[in-house]
């Protein structure tokens, strides 16, 4: 009797929200998007790297939102 084999899960879309310049707290007119994710298993991850800039070496930080399938360790 042959067993059945499951298909691998479908590939999830890779979406990254980026905001290159922070909106200052005094700016009350810019549009904002707030998303509420209820019962989601999420984790924030901060990555940073150094890059040369016009004022010497600059540190660039980027935040990502990971779901439980993307969590490593």
C-alpha positions in Angstrom: 0.0 0.0 0.0 1.5 3.3 -1.1 1.4 6.3 1.3 0.3 9.8 0.3 2.7 12.7 0.2 1.7 16.2 1.1 2.5 19.1 -1.2 4.8 21.8 0.3 3.0 24.9 1.5 2.5 27.6 -1.1 5.1 30.4 -1.2 4.0 33.4 0.8 4.1 36.9 -0.7 7.1 39.0 0.4 5.8 42.4 1.4 8.1 45.0 3.0 6.8 48.3 4.2 9.4 51.0 4.0 9.5 54.6 5.2 12.7 56.3 4.3 12.0 59.5 6.3 10.2 59.4 9.6 7.1 61.6 10.0 7.8 64.1 12.8 5.3 64.1 15.7 4.5 67.8 14.9 3.2 66.9 11.4 -0.6 66.5 11.9 -1.5 66.7 8.2 0.3 63.7 6.6 -1.7 60.6 5.9 -0.9 57.6 8.0 -1.9 53.9 7.7 -2.5 51.9 10.9 -3.0 48.2 10.6 -4.2 46.1 13.5 -3.3 42.5 13.3 -5.4 40.6 15.9 -4.2 37.2 17.1 -1.2 37.3 14.7 2.0 35.6 15.7 4.5 38.3 14.7 7.9 39.5 15.8 9.9 42.6 15.0 13.5 42.3 13.8 16.0 45.1 13.5 18.9 44.7 11.1 21.6 47.3 10.7 24.7 47.7 8.6 27.4 50.3 8.1 27.7 52.2 4.8 30.0 55.0 3.7 28.3 58.4 3.6 29.2 62.1 3.1 29.9 62.4 6.9 32.0 59.2 7.3 30.6 55.8 8.0 26.8 55.9 8.7 24.8 53.1 10.4 21.6 52.2 8.5 18.9 50.4 10.5 15.9 48.7 9.1 13.0 47.1 10.9 11.1 44.0 9.6 8.0 42.3 10.7 8.3 38.5 10.8 5.5 36.0 11.0 6.0 32.7 12.8 7.0 30.9 9.5 9.9 33.4 9.0 11.3 33.2 12.6 14.7 31.8 12.8 16.0 30.6 16.2 
